[in-house]
């Protein structure tokens, strides 16, 4: 009797089945590995539905997964997922470190977004990715892998437990790498307020000349251009020398000392406009003080991560970026300054008050940086 | 930093975010896997995790997941069921119950050949397993082997109740030129012994509705659909069939009402999008994009089960007849049911390629199927065909 009943129940269940199964998006996870400036980053989007089945996210069993429920389990989820992913480079295992957590909506529902850094002890042209997520829970699960170095993109479908798969990253292509460092250089000079202020302070008097202890408008535009070009070139040559020395490790200075010294150079450049220190040959000041700035750039470059094989390219790209940023400032500043050079406004308000303001800010930086305190917001 | 974010972003359409408060609902679980169902499922899984080689426990868990896959139309659950059977899955000769489950799951991913092989092996040892004969009949029918399907129904005459046998046999006969007689026979058998089990009642009523519709008997079809839908049991196949019925009669507003909240299932979302397009509904653009993404993801995976729905979408929603025809023909290689035939014919009409529809037109001749939609399309393609 009981056996017959069981059969019927099964039959009743099955009878509906043999309809053609309807298509429905199966379980996918999206794994993106991005190589950028020598850093390898991972982003892994895993469906909440799958995590629910694996770990049970819906704590109050109300059929809904809230952010609170997900948040409470995030460390566990990260440990669960990352223990099922191995990445090797150059034959050695890389370490993964969670860097950020978010949520994203894909076409079939919400996904946990796990961002992580991948730290590989060795370099190498390719990564061996061993994907084992949900091997034990859903053999039909797939990991849709996208690897993007700046060399290009590759997509692969990963079978859980299918063994390691090798994908080429190979670092960035030479041209792309140069461009990417160039962009970092531009970016750095534009957010590196201290470098801009330094240049600004040096350029302020460039449209004027000192005669009998008084500022007078400089004569012709070509003469002004020549002077500005001299200042910018001197600054560039100076910081390129120290950037190269510091980046190759030939000279190393403590970064706090460097930062404080940079503040001092800004202050000096501004002071030079208010009291005569080094007036007749402004490019000398640009050169001498620019030497310090090179050390500052070097620490940024170090933070970006330097590709082992393409060191020179990175250095050149970054430096060209810094020059581009500088020239952009010059292009903005020069026409305006030249047009206003004969006015009292320029000579009094802009030159004097501007230099005084720069001096004040730089002075505060100097105190902050050398004493490790915070004065400015 | 900015550059880095840009480089990573294209993986998804929208930007990832951090929800503002803890009570933001991120995901709603399908009704069949929420609440007490969810608790039971978790308990089963926990038990199985402790004792993974317990055959009875594993098959019980797998059946439960298979049923969820069906009622929710979500292949995820099929994958979970496969995992529950892991110790036996790779075996050539697994226990009988596993063979039946494996065949069912292989059918879900349209691996019909392997499914039939499993069923044959099972029936060799246990020719008394009615469910296996029934499943075999349906798989063969989907593949287009109508004679084989009909033969597979025969043992049910002795092994199962009369209604199950009649439903199996008429399911095949109704597409072999016996439309009217099949409908009458199934209706009689249903009236004589209305099944108590909701699933079975729903199954038979859905079959009746589909048969009546093919015969052009709209009122009868509507009645059967209504009776099937009144049963308190979710069935995505039924929802899709009814949505098709409504779309054919330009009752898009009802489709919208019916399928509201069913966006999760690709096949249902496709029908919803068709209705939204006709009504100019605001959700149309977003739903179309979402469907496009899912088809793209399926292609990346190398999945082929979506081709039928994708063909419809390309044709009816996007008007891309050539691509729709290619997809419909590829689908026809694997699946040969009236709905698959219709996709080919519709696309061939739109693309102006009657020759491409030749295999399907031959099939219509061969089977002598009675179907008002197919007949009208065939007539347009051949001009004057009866």
Interface residues (C-beta under 8 A of the other chain):
Chain A: X7 X8 X9 X10 X11 X12 X13 X14 X15 X16 X17 X18 X19 X20 X21 X22 X23 X24 X25 X26 X27 X28 X30 X32 X34 X36 X39 X41 X43 X45 X48 X49 X50 X52 X53 X56 X58 X61 X62 X63 X64 X65 X66 X67 X68 X70 X71 X101 X102 X103 X104 X105 X106 X107 X108 X109 X110 X113 X136 X137 X138 X139 X140 X141 X142 X144 X146 X148 X155 X157 X180 X183 X184 X187
Chain B: X2 X3 X4 X7 X8 X11 X12 X14 X15 X16 X17 X18 X19 X21 X22 X23 X24 X25 X26 X27 X28 X29 X31 X34 X35 X36 X38 X39 X42 X45 X63 X66 X67 X69 X70 X73 X74 X75 X76 X78 X79 X80 X82 X83 X86 X89 X104 X107 X108 X109 X110 X130 X131 X134 X135 X137 X138 X139 X142 X160 X164 X167 X195 X197 X199 X200 X202 X203 X235 X236 X237 X240 X264 X265 X266 X267 X268 X289 X290 X291 X293 X294 X297 X298 X300 X301 X302 X303 X305 X306 X308 X309 X335 X337
